[in-house]
Amino acid sequence: MIDGLRRLEYRGYDSAGVALVAPGAPLSSAKKAGKLVNLVTELEENPLPPATAAIGHTRWATHGAPNDLNAHPHLADGGQLAVIHNGIVENFAVLKKELLADGVTFLSETDTEVAAHLLAKEHAATGDLTEAMRRVALRLEGTFTLLAVHADQPDTVVGARHDSPLVVGLGEGENFLGSDVAAFIAYTREALELDQDQIVTITADKVSVIDFAGEPVEPRRFTVDWDAEAAEKGGFASFMDKEIHDQPQAVGDTLLGRTDIDGRLILDDLRIDEAVLRSVDKIIVIACGTAAYAGHVAKYAIEHWCRIPVEVELAHEFRYRDPVVNEKTLVVAVTQSGETMDTLMAVRHAREQGAKVVSIVNTHGSTIPRESDAVLYTHAGPEIAVASTKAFLSQITAAYLLGLYLAQLRGNKFPDEIAEIFDDLKAMPAKIQEVIDRGGRVREIARWMSDTSSVLFLGRHVGFPVAMEGALKLKELAYIHAEGFAAGELKHGPIALIEPGQPVFVIVPSPRGRDSLHSKVISNIQEIRARGARTLVIAEDGDDAVLPFADEVFWVPQSPTLLAPLLTVVPLQIFACELATARGLDVDQPRNLAKSVTVE
């Protein structure tokens, strides 16, 4: 259980707890506020008895402060029933009022304890944990995955899933439930996908699934295509550092198997009729955070290659502004986990309006690809660090593939043009590795700047989303002021922030690119340098024009303009990781953040 929680701690680390059951023995439990190590210490000092079934939880607080009382599991039925919960029960206040009227005493401030006492009430009425869970699930509103054990059924764990992730691991003489396959990957790679509104009951040798109406269902089986070793640090100081180094392989793996023997792109998971894709007259990319910046890069590429207008929307704003969506709209949902609640709700809204949805997702078996019309899986492997790196590059790569496929299908580009761009893409993993290998100077500068309180980032064209992503990484990891701007916006306001010594990263477009963007960005560097800024420039090999105006240059290999973000963002990832590390911060588990945001 502790090993599984270690692999899931990236999802939340405000507190942790476990509950265990065994035949003929009372339920036992332990929970502690803070990171998992606090629980481990508690269990070393006060070991729990042997058990046949267990549930465990790492928490990202929604209801109630992160303390021992609010940590999961929550107990009911005289301490013989234990419940853990991901999500939010939105009608908890009404249900709690009902339970208080029945004389129930609450020990925590959480919505989860309400579910625990409801479950105890239904278990007393039915004598069966599965039926009790089904009845409770029908009463709850909001987002939830619930797991429960009871001392009366010491060989059983029951789970319920509604708008929150839950997968089943199939072992030999043992079975598993987890919010991510990482929880049980050390024991089995065989798994079952649970759909929306389903109840699962596991014992050591059996798995059964019903829907909320009580009807049996047959979940889809799948095999996880990575192993436990992929979820380990592998000698790196942090998961983030490891995942930065994983990026060449992640991009390469995302490109694998995408062409037929004639060199034409094939995207087998795009289950949308080709006639529908040809008729699309607008694309909307929906995403949050880093994934939204991948969407901005996709906009530049898809519009250029396909001549289709592309909008990029923050998923949490999309459905609340009455967007113009119809059957000729293609919605592209981008999410690492496939469980991002804001994005899931936007996907559902888009489909209700008649749009087709393609999701770009890293995690197999997750909700968003199952509710989309088609899916493009990235193949980044498990991403454990909360701040995304390799998933970002893989998402951009998958978006390139989608754009090229649409250009091929719609005849916007000749086959040899598409083949040339795809060959350029295949060359990118080696170039990404080259940027990583050159990272020593970036790390050195980051350590020198560890006491800085503000960093600005400037970019144009595809460099603009890279600037925003660079700023986000620094905010997430180092907790300092960081902003990404379109370089052309400088004179419209942000230049007022420039004062002597202000560090500014500038992503310089290729001098071989279209139009005059390169010279315009050089002018931007001159403008801020004249006002005392310290200029940290990311430029292509051989671009000597930046040298007179840069305090420091971080060189990247030459590449086509639209593909450059795969290279130019890497020094910014390294910089943020190293600066935060130099400040003594935990780059894998930044404060207040969780890897997968499964509540709106």
PELIN-V692908 format. One record per residue. N is the residue number from 1. RES is the residue in one letter. D_CENTER is the distance of its C-alpha to the mean C-alpha in whole Angstrom. Layout:
<<N & RES & D_CENTER> <N & RES & D_CENTER>>
This chain:
<<1 & M & 23> <2 & I & 23> <3 & D & 21> <4 & G & 19> <5 & L & 18> <6 & R & 17> <7 & R & 15> <8 & L & 13> <9 & E & 14> <10 & Y & 10> <11 & R & 10> <12 & G & 13> <13 & Y & 16> <14 & D & 18> <15 & S & 21> <16 & A & 21> <17 & G & 24> <18 & V & 25> <19 & A & 28> <20 & L & 30> <21 & V & 33> <22 & A & 36> <23 & P & 39> <24 & G & 42> <25 & A & 40> <26 & P & 38> <27 & L & 35> <28 & S & 33> <29 & S & 30> <30 & A & 29> <31 & K & 26> <32 & K & 26> <33 & A & 24> <34 & G & 22> <35 & K & 20> <36 & L & 21> <37 & V & 24> <38 & N & 26> <39 & L & 26> <40 & V & 27> <41 & T & 29> <42 & E & 31> <43 & L & 31> <44 & E & 33> <45 & E & 35> <46 & N & 35> <47 & P & 34> <48 & L & 34> <49 & P & 36> <50 & P & 35> <51 & A & 33> <52 & T & 33> <53 & A & 29> <54 & A & 27> <55 & I & 24> <56 & G & 21> <57 & H & 19> <58 & T & 17> <59 & R & 17> <60 & W & 15> <61 & A & 18> <62 & T & 18> <63 & H & 22> <64 & G & 24> <65 & A & 24> <66 & P & 23> <67 & N & 26> <68 & D & 27> <69 & L & 29> <70 & N & 25> <71 & A & 24> <72 & H & 23> <73 & P & 25> <74 & H & 27> <75 & L & 31> <76 & A & 33> <77 & D & 36> <78 & G & 38> <79 & G & 35> <80 & Q & 35> <81 & L & 32> <82 & A & 29> <83 & V & 25> <84 & I & 22> <85 & H & 19> <86 & N & 16> <87 & G & 16> <88 & I & 19> <89 & V & 22> <90 & E & 24> <91 & N & 27> <92 & F & 27> <93 & A & 30> <94 & V & 32> <95 & L & 32> <96 & K & 33> <97 & K & 36> <98 & E & 37> <99 & L & 36> <100 & L & 38> <101 & A & 41> <102 & D & 41> <103 & G & 42> <104 & V & 38> <105 & T & 37> <106 & F & 34> <107 & L & 33> <108 & S & 29> <109 & E & 28> <110 & T & 25> <111 & D & 25> <112 & T & 24> <113 & E & 28> <114 & V & 29> <115 & A & 27> <116 & A & 29> <117 & H & 32> <118 & L & 32> <119 & L & 31> <120 & A & 34> <121 & K & 36> <122 & E & 35> <123 & H & 36> <124 & A & 39> <125 & A & 40> <126 & T & 39> <127 & G & 39> <128 & D & 36> <129 & L & 32> <130 & T & 31> <131 & E & 33> <132 & A & 33> <133 & M & 29> <134 & R & 29> <135 & R & 32> <136 & V & 29> <137 & A & 26> <138 & L & 29> <139 & R & 29> <140 & L & 26> <141 & E & 24> <142 & G & 21> <143 & T & 18> <144 & F & 18> <145 & T & 18> <146 & L & 21> <147 & L & 23> <148 & A & 26> <149 & V & 29> <150 & H & 33> <151 & A & 36> <152 & D & 38> <153 & Q & 35> <154 & P & 34> <155 & D & 33> <156 & T & 31> <157 & V & 27> <158 & V & 26> <159 & G & 23> <160 & A & 22> <161 & R & 19> <162 & H & 19> <163 & D & 16> <164 & S & 14> <165 & P & 13> <166 & L & 15> <167 & V & 17> <168 & V & 20> <169 & G & 21> <170 & L & 24> <171 & G & 27> <172 & E & 30> <173 & G & 32> <174 & E & 29> <175 & N & 26> <176 & F & 22> <177 & L & 20> <178 & G & 16> <179 & S & 13> <180 & D & 12> <181 & V & 14> <182 & A & 14> <183 & A & 16> <184 & F & 19> <185 & I & 18> <186 & A & 21> <187 & Y & 24> <188 & T & 23> <189 & R & 21> <190 & E & 22> <191 & A & 20> <192 & L & 21> <193 & E & 18> <194 & L & 19> <195 & D & 19> <196 & Q & 20> <197 & D & 22> <198 & Q & 23> <199 & I & 25> <200 & V & 25> <201 & T & 28> <202 & I & 28> <203 & T & 30> <204 & A & 31> <205 & D & 32> <206 & K & 31> <207 & V & 28> <208 & S & 29> <209 & V & 27> <210 & I & 28> <211 & D & 27> <212 & F & 28> <213 & A & 31> <214 & G & 32> <215 & E & 32> <216 & P & 31> <217 & V & 29> <218 & E & 28> <219 & P & 24> <220 & R & 23> <221 & R & 23> <222 & F & 21> <223 & T & 20> <224 & V & 18> <225 & D & 18> <226 & W & 17> <227 & D & 19> <228 & A & 19> <229 & E & 20> <230 & A & 17> <231 & A & 15> <232 & E & 18> <233 & K & 18> <234 & G & 21> <235 & G & 23> <236 & F & 21> <237 & A & 21> <238 & S & 18> <239 & F & 14> <240 & M & 13> <241 & D & 17> <242 & K & 17> <243 & E & 13> <244 & I & 15> <245 & H & 18> <246 & D & 16> <247 & Q & 16> <248 & P & 19> <249 & Q & 19> <250 & A & 15> <251 & V & 17> <252 & G & 20> <253 & D & 18> <254 & T & 17> <255 & L & 20> <256 & L & 22> <257 & G & 24> <258 & R & 24> <259 & T & 27> <260 & D & 31> <261 & I & 34> <262 & D & 35> <263 & G & 32> <264 & R & 31> <265 & L & 27> <266 & I & 26> <267 & L & 23> <268 & D & 23> <269 & D & 21> <270 & L & 22> <271 & R & 24> <272 & I & 25> <273 & D & 29> <274 & E & 30> <275 & A & 32> <276 & V & 29> <277 & L & 27> <278 & R & 30> <279 & S & 31> <280 & V & 28> <281 & D & 29> <282 & K & 26> <283 & I & 22> <284 & I & 20> <285 & V & 16> <286 & I & 14> <287 & A & 10> <288 & C & 9> <289 & G & 9> <290 & T & 9> <291 & A & 8> <292 & A & 11> <293 & Y & 13> <294 & A & 12> <295 & G & 14> <296 & H & 17> <297 & V & 18> <298 & A & 18> <299 & K & 20> <300 & Y & 23> <301 & A & 23> <302 & I & 23> <303 & E & 26> <304 & H & 28> <305 & W & 28> <306 & C & 28> <307 & R & 30> <308 & I & 27> <309 & P & 26> <310 & V & 23> <311 & E & 21> <312 & V & 18> <313 & E & 17> <314 & L & 15> <315 & A & 14> <316 & H & 15> <317 & E & 18> <318 & F & 19> <319 & R & 20> <320 & Y & 22> <321 & R & 24> <322 & D & 26> <323 & P & 25> <324 & V & 27> <325 & V & 26> <326 & N & 28> <327 & E & 28> <328 & K & 28> <329 & T & 25> <330 & L & 22> <331 & V & 19> <332 & V & 16> <333 & A & 12> <334 & V & 9> <335 & T & 6> <336 & Q & 4> <337 & S & 4> <338 & G & 7> <339 & E & 8> <340 & T & 7> <341 & M & 11> <342 & D & 12> <343 & T & 11> <344 & L & 13> <345 & M & 16> <346 & A & 16> <347 & V & 16> <348 & R & 19> <349 & H & 21> <350 & A & 21> <351 & R & 22> <352 & E & 25> <353 & Q & 26> <354 & G & 27> <355 & A & 24> <356 & K & 22> <357 & V & 19> <358 & V & 17> <359 & S & 13> <360 & I & 11> <361 & V & 9> <362 & N & 8> <363 & T & 9> <364 & H & 12> <365 & G & 14> <366 & S & 11> <367 & T & 13> <368 & I & 12> <369 & P & 14> <370 & R & 16> <371 & E & 17> <372 & S & 17> <373 & D & 20> <374 & A & 19> <375 & V & 16> <376 & L & 15> <377 & Y & 13> <378 & T & 12> <379 & H & 13> <380 & A & 12> <381 & G & 12> <382 & P & 10> <383 & E & 8> <384 & I & 9> <385 & A & 10> <386 & V & 8> <387 & A & 9> <388 & S & 7> <389 & T & 10> <390 & K & 11> <391 & A & 8> <392 & F & 9> <393 & L & 13> <394 & S & 12> <395 & Q & 11> <396 & I & 14> <397 & T & 16> <398 & A & 15> <399 & A & 16> <400 & Y & 19> <401 & L & 20> <402 & L & 20> <403 & G & 22> <404 & L & 25> <405 & Y & 25> <406 & L & 26> <407 & A & 28> <408 & Q & 30> <409 & L & 30> <410 & R & 31> <411 & G & 34> <412 & N & 32> <413 & K & 33> <414 & F & 35> <415 & P & 34> <416 & D & 35> <417 & E & 33> <418 & I & 30> <419 & A & 31> <420 & E & 31> <421 & I & 28> <422 & F & 26> <423 & D & 28> <424 & D & 27> <425 & L & 24> <426 & K & 25> <427 & A & 26> <428 & M & 23> <429 & P & 22> <430 & A & 25> <431 & K & 25> <432 & I & 22> <433 & Q & 23> <434 & E & 26> <435 & V & 24> <436 & I & 23> <437 & D & 26> <438 & R & 27> <439 & G & 25> <440 & G & 28> <441 & R & 29> <442 & V & 26> <443 & R & 25> <444 & E & 29> <445 & I & 29> <446 & A & 26> <447 & R & 28> <448 & W & 31> <449 & M & 29> <450 & S & 27> <451 & D & 29> <452 & T & 28> <453 & S & 27> <454 & S & 26> <455 & V & 25> <456 & L & 25> <457 & F & 23> <458 & L & 25> <459 & G & 25> <460 & R & 26> <461 & H & 25> <462 & V & 22> <463 & G & 22> <464 & F & 22> <465 & P & 18> <466 & V & 18> <467 & A & 20> <468 & M & 17> <469 & E & 14> <470 & G & 17> <471 & A & 18> <472 & L & 14> <473 & K & 14> <474 & L & 17> <475 & K & 17> <476 & E & 14> <477 & L & 16> <478 & A & 19> <479 & Y & 20> <480 & I & 22> <481 & H & 23> <482 & A & 21> <483 & E & 22> <484 & G & 21> <485 & F & 24> <486 & A & 25> <487 & A & 28> <488 & G & 31> <489 & E & 30> <490 & L & 31> <491 & K & 35> <492 & H & 34> <493 & G & 33> <494 & P & 30> <495 & I & 33> <496 & A & 35> <497 & L & 32> <498 & I & 34> <499 & E & 36> <500 & P & 37> <501 & G & 35> <502 & Q & 32> <503 & P & 29> <504 & V & 28> <505 & F & 26> <506 & V & 27> <507 & I & 25> <508 & V & 28> <509 & P & 28> <510 & S & 31> <511 & P & 34> <512 & R & 34> <513 & G & 32> <514 & R & 34> <515 & D & 36> <516 & S & 36> <517 & L & 33> <518 & H & 33> <519 & S & 36> <520 & K & 35> <521 & V & 32> <522 & I & 35> <523 & S & 37> <524 & N & 34> <525 & I & 34> <526 & Q & 38> <527 & E & 37> <528 & I & 35> <529 & R & 37> <530 & A & 40> <531 & R & 39> <532 & G & 38> <533 & A & 34> <534 & R & 33> <535 & T & 32> <536 & L & 29> <537 & V & 29> <538 & I & 27> <539 & A & 29> <540 & E & 30> <541 & D & 32> <542 & G & 36> <543 & D & 35> <544 & D & 38> <545 & A & 38> <546 & V & 36> <547 & L & 38> <548 & P & 40> <549 & F & 37> <550 & A & 35> <551 & D & 35> <552 & E & 32> <553 & V & 31> <554 & F & 28> <555 & W & 29> <556 & V & 27> <557 & P & 28> <558 & Q & 30> <559 & S & 28> <560 & P & 28> <561 & T & 27> <562 & L & 24> <563 & L & 22> <564 & A & 23> <565 & P & 19> <566 & L & 18> <567 & L & 21> <568 & T & 21> <569 & V & 18> <570 & V & 18> <571 & P & 21> <572 & L & 19> <573 & Q & 16> <574 & I & 19> <575 & F & 21> <576 & A & 18> <577 & C & 18> <578 & E & 22> <579 & L & 23> <580 & A & 20> <581 & T & 22> <582 & A & 25> <583 & R & 25> <584 & G & 24> <585 & L & 21> <586 & D & 18> <587 & V & 16> <588 & D & 13> <589 & Q & 13> <590 & P & 14> <591 & R & 16> <592 & N & 15> <593 & L & 11> <594 & A & 9> <595 & K & 6> <596 & S & 5> <597 & V & 8> <598 & T & 10> <599 & V & 13> <600 & E & 14>>
